[in-house]
């Protein structure tokens, strides 16, 4: 064969291989869409979870792959932060209205994880701790609203998982003796660990099991009120010298989850998990997305595949655009975090009043609750629909499956405990055709489609 023909054949072979590598593998094994149900959300129209007929396409479209043989994390669920301020405004509702709301939020196809603060967060009406003076531990500050509301939630869903995070240690344990900033003094490491253990024990006496804790909310943000600075080295020393041994001695089963801050510094979690004395006490790490990229969570998973990952906070703001925020959070928080191994996804925060309160002096003054509650009126905002978009279709125990989504779309797929498969698909742009295995559908512009099969 002439040399130029050999070269041409080689080039054609190379191009064909390159082209094949860009095309996702056909779904394996084949999915059965014969009895599939379709639920459409159109945030610009404020239309959510509407059951529709199959949105058939007239032609083949971009290929979206779901591989049910490829499995990842088992989900704990989706939820919101129940701050003290949230509890305060919800607990003002008339009992019948409150009961109906809690059934909607936490009943069947509702939220299955909650995050609460140990002492005050910045979305409480005032700064406080559960131990204002040494040896005087008390939950009294949370007994008018947070604790009774948690009991009502547990009556609706006894299996709900509650994560607790401190915004600050009691001020007498801190080197600046203030609620804002400062650090935990080393001489109080064991005292503070016993304080956190006492909190878990006292909540258990109230019938409220604490599933997990983080040692410090946003440890690299000392500017909030309350807040406390805790470097990776400080957190590691605290866990090794105090928190881990105290939990072990008291036989507490509450998980210890480290970091609880932004995706711009995954090295915090990786560095701690590199230390054998730390990692033996730690279940995993938690992330927010006020900085960095959500893919940082996969860096931690790659470094420590045996440790779990959680997404624990992202706000929606008073000045935010409803549809834009819904789409950003769906892409980055809901679909993005689960595709980067998050077992639980928690937004910030459940409820505020019409003035974005209650909050502490210096606390967040523009945090928009998932619910706005003014008197007896309830308005459902972005975070409500963001969280429920997943919670309605993906219960705890669902296993994430492998997916490949074409440009302009984002997708996550799960096999539920009942054996059904759920595919969440987000279309960021104009309407388009999409092919999933043998199914050809039309995606509405700027939409989210949930398919249950």
C-alpha positions in Angstrom: 0.0 0.0 0.0 1.4 3.5 -0.9 2.8 5.4 2.1 0.2 8.3 1.7 -2.7 5.7 2.0 -1.1 4.3 5.1 -0.9 7.8 6.6 -4.5 8.5 5.6 -5.8 5.3 7.1 -3.9 6.0 10.3 -5.4 9.5 10.5 -9.0 8.2 9.9 -8.5 5.6 12.6 -7.3 8.2 15.0 -10.2 10.6 14.3 -12.7 7.8 14.7 -11.3 6.8 18.0 -11.2 10.5 19.2 -14.9 10.9 18.2 -15.9 7.7 20.0 -14.3 8.9 23.2 -16.5 12.0 23.2 -19.7 10.0 23.1 -21.0 8.6 26.4 -21.5 4.9 26.6 -25.1 3.7 26.1 -27.1 3.3 29.3 -26.2 0.0 31.0 -28.4 -1.9 31.7 -31.4 -0.6 29.7 -33.9 1.4 31.6 -37.6 0.8 31.5 -39.6 4.0 30.9 -42.9 2.2 30.1 -44.5 3.4 33.4 -42.4 6.5 34.0 -43.9 9.6 35.7 -42.7 13.1 34.9 -42.7 16.1 37.2 -41.8 19.5 35.8 -40.6 22.7 37.6 -40.5 26.1 35.8 -39.0 28.6 38.3 -39.7 31.7 36.2 -43.4 30.8 36.3 -43.2 29.7 39.9 -44.6 26.4 38.9 -43.2 23.4 40.7 -43.5 19.5 40.8 -46.3 19.5 38.3 -47.1 16.0 37.0 -47.1 16.1 33.2 -47.5 13.6 30.3 -44.3 12.4 28.7 -42.7 15.4 27.0 -42.1 13.6 23.8 -39.5 14.8 21.3 -39.9 14.5 17.5 -36.2 13.8 17.0 -33.1 12.4 18.7 -31.4 14.8 21.0 -28.2 15.2 23.1 -27.4 12.0 25.0 -27.8 11.7 28.7 -26.4 8.5 30.2 -27.6 6.8 33.4 -25.5 3.8 34.5 -27.4 1.8 37.1 -24.4 -0.5 37.5 -22.3 2.4 38.8 -23.2 3.2 42.4 -21.9 5.8 44.8 -23.1 7.1 48.2 -26.3 6.2 50.0 -28.3 9.4 50.8 -29.3 10.5 54.2 -31.5 13.1 52.7 -32.3 16.8 52.1 -33.3 19.5 54.5 -32.8 23.0 56.1 -31.3 24.6 59.1 -33.8 25.1 62.0 -32.4 28.1 63.7 -33.7 29.5 67.0 -35.2 32.3 65.0 -36.9 29.9 62.6 -38.4 28.0 65.6 -39.6 31.2 67.1 -41.6 32.3 64.1 -42.9 28.9 63.3 -44.0 28.3 66.9 -46.1 31.5 66.8 -48.4 29.8 64.3 -51.8 28.5 65.5 -51.4 24.8 66.5 -53.6 23.5 63.7 -51.8 25.6 61.1 -48.4 24.6 62.5 -49.3 20.9 62.5 -50.3 21.1 58.9 -47.1 22.9 58.0 -44.9 20.4 59.8 -46.7 17.5 58.0 -46.0 19.2 54.7 -42.3 19.8 55.5 -41.4 16.6 57.3 -44.1 14.0 56.4 -44.1 11.7 53.5 -41.9 13.0 50.7 -40.6 15.7 52.9 -37.3 16.8 54.5 -35.3 14.1 56.3 -32.3 16.1 57.8 -32.1 19.2 59.9 -29.3 21.4 61.2 -29.6 23.2 64.5 -27.2 25.4 66.5 -25.7 24.5 69.9 -26.5 27.6 71.7 -27.3 30.7 69.6 -26.6 31.1 65.9 -26.6 34.5 64.3 -30.3 33.8 63.4 -31.4 33.8 67.0 -33.0 36.9 68.6 -30.1 37.2 71.1 -26.6 35.7 71.7 -26.6 33.0 74.4 -24.9 29.7 75.4 -26.2 26.7 77.3 -23.5 27.3 79.9 -23.3 31.0 80.7 -21.3 30.3 83.9 -19.0 27.3 84.6 -20.8 24.2 85.7 -24.3 25.8 85.1 -25.4 23.9 82.0 -29.1 24.5 81.0 -31.2 24.1 77.9 -33.8 26.6 79.2 -33.1 29.2 76.5 -34.4 26.8 73.9 -37.4 25.4 75.8 -40.0 28.1 74.8 -39.8 27.2 71.1 -36.9 25.1 69.6 -37.2 22.1 71.8 -41.0 21.8 71.7 -40.9 22.3 67.9 -38.3 19.6 67.5 -40.5 17.3 69.5 -43.4 18.0 67.1 -41.2 17.4 64.1 -40.0 14.1 65.5 -43.6 13.1 66.1 -44.2 13.6 62.3 -40.9 11.9 61.3 -39.2 9.9 64.1 -36.3 9.0 61.8 -35.2 12.6 61.0 -31.5 13.1 61.3 -30.5 16.1 63.4 -27.0 17.7 63.0 -25.9 20.3 65.6 -23.2 22.9 65.2 -21.9 25.5 67.6 -21.3 29.1 66.5 -19.2 29.8 69.5 -18.1 28.2 72.8 -19.3 30.0 75.9 -17.4 33.3 76.2 -15.7 32.4 79.4 -13.8 29.6 77.5 -12.5 32.0 74.8 -9.4 34.0 74.7 -11.2 37.3 73.9 -14.1 36.7 76.3 -16.6 37.9 73.6 -19.2 36.2 71.5 -17.7 37.4 68.2 -14.3 36.0 67.2 -11.6 34.8 69.5 -10.6 31.1 70.0 -11.1 28.4 72.5 -8.4 28.4 75.1 -6.5 25.1 75.3 -7.0 24.9 79.0 -10.8 24.5 78.3 -10.5 21.8 75.6 -11.8 19.0 77.9 -14.3 21.3 79.5 -15.8 22.3 76.2 -15.8 18.7 74.9 -17.8 17.8 78.1 -20.1 20.7 77.4 -20.9 19.3 73.9 -21.3 15.9 75.4 -23.6 17.3 78.0 -25.7 18.9 75.3 -26.1 15.6 73.5 -27.1 13.9 76.7 -29.6 16.6 77.8 -31.2 16.7 74.3 -31.5 12.9 74.5 -33.4 13.3 77.8 -35.8 15.6 76.0 -36.3 12.8 73.4 -34.2 14.6 70.7 -31.4 12.4 69.4 -28.4 14.3 67.9 -27.2 12.3 64.9 -24.0 14.3 64.3 -22.1 17.4 65.3 -19.5 19.6 63.8 -17.0 21.1 66.3 -17.4 24.6 64.9 -19.6 26.3 62.3 -17.5 28.2 59.7 -14.2 28.0 61.8 -12.4 30.4 59.5 -15.1 33.1 59.8 -14.6 35.0 63.1 -16.6 38.0 62.0 -20.1 36.7 62.6 -22.0 37.2 65.9 -21.6 34.7 67.5 -18.5 33.1 65.9 -15.2 31.5 66.9 -11.9 31.1 65.0 -10.6 27.5 64.9 -7.7 26.7 62.6 -7.3 23.2 61.2 -4.5 22.6 63.8 -6.7 23.9 66.6 -9.6 21.6 65.5 -7.3 18.6 65.2 -5.8 19.2 68.7 -9.3 19.7 70.1 -10.5 16.4 68.6 -7.5 14.4 69.6 -7.0 15.8 73.1 -10.6 16.2 74.1 -13.7 15.7 71.9 -12.8 12.2 70.6 -11.7 10.8 74.0 -14.7 12.3 75.8 -17.2 10.9 73.3 -15.5 7.6 73.5 -15.4 7.5 77.3 -19.2 8.4 77.5 -20.0 5.9 74.6 -21.7 8.6 72.6 -22.6 7.4 69.1 -23.1 11.0 67.7 -20.9 11.4 64.6 -18.1 14.0 64.5 -18.0 15.8 61.2 -15.1 18.2 60.6 -14.6 21.6 58.9 -18.1 22.8 58.1 -17.0 25.7 55.9 -16.4 26.8 52.3 -15.2 24.7 49.3 -12.3 27.1 48.7 -10.2 25.4 51.3 -10.6 21.6 51.1 -7.0 21.3 52.4 -8.5 21.9 55.9 -10.4 18.7 55.8 -7.8 16.7 53.9 -5.0 17.8 56.3 -7.0 16.8 59.4 -8.0 13.4 57.9 -4.3 12.8 57.1 -3.6 12.6 60.8 -4.4 9.1 62.1 -5.1 10.3 65.6 -7.8 12.7 64.2 -9.4 10.5 61.6 -10.1 7.6 64.0 -12.7 9.8 65.7 -14.1 11.4 62.5 -17.0 10.3 60.3 -16.4 12.8 57.5 -16.4 16.5 56.6 -18.9 19.2 55.8 -18.9 22.0 53.2 -20.6 25.4 52.3 -20.3 27.1 49.0 -19.8 30.8 49.7 -16.4 30.4 48.2 -14.7 27.9 45.9 -16.1 25.2 43.6 -18.4 22.3 44.5 -15.9 19.9 42.9 -13.6 20.5 45.9 -15.7 17.9 47.8 -14.5 15.3 45.3 -10.9 16.2 46.1 -11.5 15.3 49.7 -13.3 12.1 48.7 -10.4 11.1 46.4 -7.9 11.7 49.3 -10.0 9.9 51.8 -12.6 7.6 50.1 -13.6 5.9 53.3 -14.9 9.2 54.9 -18.3 10.7 54.3 -19.1 14.1 52.9 -22.0 16.5 53.7 -23.2 19.8 52.3 -24.4 21.8 55.3 -25.2 25.4 54.3 -26.0 27.8 51.5 -28.2 30.9 51.9 -30.7 32.6 49.6 -30.6 36.4 50.0 -33.3 39.0 50.4 -32.2 40.8 47.2 -31.8 37.6 45.2 -33.8 36.8 42.0 -36.2 33.9 42.7 -35.7 32.0 39.4 -31.9 32.7 39.1 -31.3 31.5 42.7 -33.4 28.4 42.2 -31.4 27.4 39.1 -28.0 28.2 40.7 -28.8 26.2 43.8 -30.1 23.3 41.7 -27.0 23.2 39.6 -24.4 23.7 42.4 -26.0 22.6 45.7 -28.6 19.9 44.9 -27.2 18.2 41.8 -23.6 19.5 42.2 -23.1 18.4 45.8 -24.6 14.9 45.4 -22.5 14.3 42.3 -19.5 15.3 44.4 -20.5 12.6 47.0 -22.6 14.6 49.6 -24.8 12.2 51.6 -26.9 15.0 52.9 -27.7 18.4 51.5 -28.9 21.2 53.9 -29.8 24.8 52.9 -29.9 27.9 55.1 -32.5 28.4 56.7 -36.0 27.3 57.4 -38.0 30.4 58.3 -37.7 34.2 58.9 -40.2 36.9 59.6 -40.9 39.6 56.9 -38.0 41.7 58.2 -35.5 38.8 57.8 -35.4 38.3 61.5 -35.0 37.3 64.2 -31.2 37.8 64.2 -28.5 38.8 66.6 -26.9 42.2 66.6 -24.4 41.8 63.8 -26.0 38.6 62.5 -27.3 38.1 59.0 -29.8 40.8 58.2 -30.6 39.7 54.6 -31.0 35.9 55.0 -34.3 34.9 53.4 -35.9 31.9 55.0 -37.3 29.1 53.0 -40.5 30.3 54.5 -41.5 33.9 55.4 -43.9 33.9 58.3 -45.7 37.1 59.2 -48.4 36.6 61.7 -50.3 33.5 60.5 -49.4 34.0 56.8 -46.8 31.7 55.2 -44.9 32.4 52.0 -42.8 29.7 50.4 -39.5 31.1 49.0 -36.7 29.8 46.9 -35.0 27.5 49.4 -38.3 25.7 50.1 -38.6 24.7 46.4 -34.9 24.0 46.0 -34.9 21.5 48.9 -38.3 20.0 48.1 -37.3 19.5 44.5 -35.0 16.7 45.7 -36.7 15.7 49.0 -40.0 14.8 47.2 -38.4 12.3 45.0 -35.2 11.0 46.7 -35.8 9.5 50.1 -33.1 8.4 52.6 -31.5 5.1 51.6 -31.5 6.1 47.9 -28.2 5.2 46.2 -26.7 7.6 43.7 -26.0 6.2 40.2 -23.5 7.2 37.6 -24.6 9.8 35.1 -23.2 11.7 32.1 -25.1 14.9 31.1 -24.5 16.9 27.9 -23.4 20.6 27.9 -26.2 22.9 29.2 -27.8 20.2 31.3 -27.1 18.8 34.7 -28.4 15.5 36.1 -28.3 13.2 39.1 -29.8 9.8 39.3 -30.7 7.5 42.2 -32.1 4.1 42.9 -34.6 4.4 45.7 -35.2 1.8 48.5 -38.5 0.9 46.7 -36.5 -0.1 43.6 -37.6 2.8 41.5 -35.0 5.0 39.7 -35.3 8.8 39.9 -33.5 11.1 37.4 -33.3 14.9 38.2 -32.5 16.8 35.1 -31.9 20.6 34.9 -31.9 22.4 31.6 -30.2 25.8 31.9 -31.0 27.2 28.5 -33.5 27.1 25.7 -35.7 24.1 25.1 -33.9 21.1 23.7 -34.3 17.4 22.9 -32.7 14.9 25.1 -32.2 11.1 24.6 -31.9 8.8 27.6 -31.4 5.2 26.4 -34.4 4.6 24.2 -36.4 7.6 25.5 -36.5 10.8 23.5 -37.9 13.8 25.4 -38.2 17.6 25.0 -36.8 19.6 27.9 -38.6 22.9 28.6 -36.4 26.0 28.7 -34.9 26.8 32.1 -36.6 23.9 33.8 -36.0 21.0 36.1 -37.6 17.6 35.2 -37.9 14.8 37.7 -38.4 11.4 36.1 -39.6 8.4 38.3 -39.4 5.0 36.7 
